[in-house]
Amino acid sequence: MSIMSYNGGACIAMKGRNCIAIASDLRFGIQGQTVGMDFEKIFPMNDHLYLGLTGLASDILTVSERLEFHIKLYELRENRKISPKTFLSVLSNLLYEKRFGPYFIEPVIAGIDPKTRQPFIASCDLIGCPMEPEDFVVTGTCATQLYGMCEALWKPDMQPDELFECCSQALLNAVDRDAGSGWGAVVHIIEVGKVTTRRLKARMD
Amino acid sequence: MSRRYDSRTTIFSPEGRLYQVEYAMEAIGHAGTCLGILGKDGVVLAAEKRSVHKLLDDVFTSEKIYTLDTNIACSVAGITSDANVLVTDLQRTAQRYKLSYQKNIPVEQLVIHLCDIKQAYTQYGGMRPFGISVLYMGWDEHYGFQLYMSDPSGNYGGWKGTCIGNNSQAAISMLKQEYDEDGTTIADALRLAIKVLSKTLDTNKLTSERVEMATLTREDGKTKITILSDKVVDKLCAEFEEEKAKLEAERKEKEKATPKRK
């Protein structure tokens, strides 16, 4: 039994044309038993910055709360919103501090830079190694399946509606091939000045 | 005379006074005025901007009013560097509470935390007290809208209307007369603040160059802290000037109407 698959879960973020999508499943399980169907794994850090986390549920909550602490103080001190790239550094640093007793999570960041208005996605491993690809990031117990779906469906410069379809289909079909994820899904589409949240009708098994 | 008991904060004078604490309050009496007014639907803080030097680079959005958390803001009078240190501490304390309890810190608890720190500097350590008084405005689910004032001794109180800094006594007596216990709304509070400030500040005309204001209200179940823009402040000042001129004109009319006695 791996600690990373104890609770199950999946998270995905995709880049579009001046927009980003971030989505997760809603399952909260304890090994085989599904205990909750409303455990969202995506946390808004501010209006234009969203953090998704998969892995051990307890660490998901702890890390998101600690990051919110940092970000709030940052915004009060510097009197401006944090940029996604800087947030990635904060996250990476926070995780590496626990290099020899890590948080069992795999985070995904999706945000729009407050100055340049460019979309930004990134992910890390559990000790904070950052990755900033141009297309999509996936984490969770069905990461392999998600990679497959994304490679097949993603194309550059999608508009928000098309991006929503792409992201939803990739997530839904990947979690259907994984026992540890599923039981509903939520998708956030983030554009400049607007965030649309939708819950997906998924297989509840 | 009692100068021999001045130099240490941590000893009483024969008359039972803590001179350093009192001297700290003296220092605040020379600083820019801040006043706070509690309304039914929100709280207002208004502060006098002291550093109107031409060469000063106006980078900061607010000189005397600071946001401490999403539900609390404060205004400071006294030694600015002391204020910076304590405001940073207040911000960190509020976030640490949020991290532990996943709730916004209740206003009074934040005030108490800072007052305990201030009190420590009057009792042990041998360091001088912080030379600042703070006005806090906030909202929490336990007591709604609140206004607090703390001073260098570490004492604090909840107020409906109060003032710190230069000419604060005059402002407080004016507030005592003019404050309406039952029906002060935010709009009333803003007008009253301008009225009081124009008396206590030594200028003829009040503009956004000399005064900055902030309000704390609730909208859609969320607390909203707004630092009023220069335009809005100027508008309020202009409205006050109009009112004043109107009252002056009415008074002159009355004087003309009543015949002068020989």
Interface residues (C-beta under 8 A of the other chain):
Chain A: E65 R66 E68 F69 K72 L73 L76 R77 N79
Chain B: F60 T61 T67 L68 D69 T88 Q91 R92 Q95 R96 K98 L99 Q102
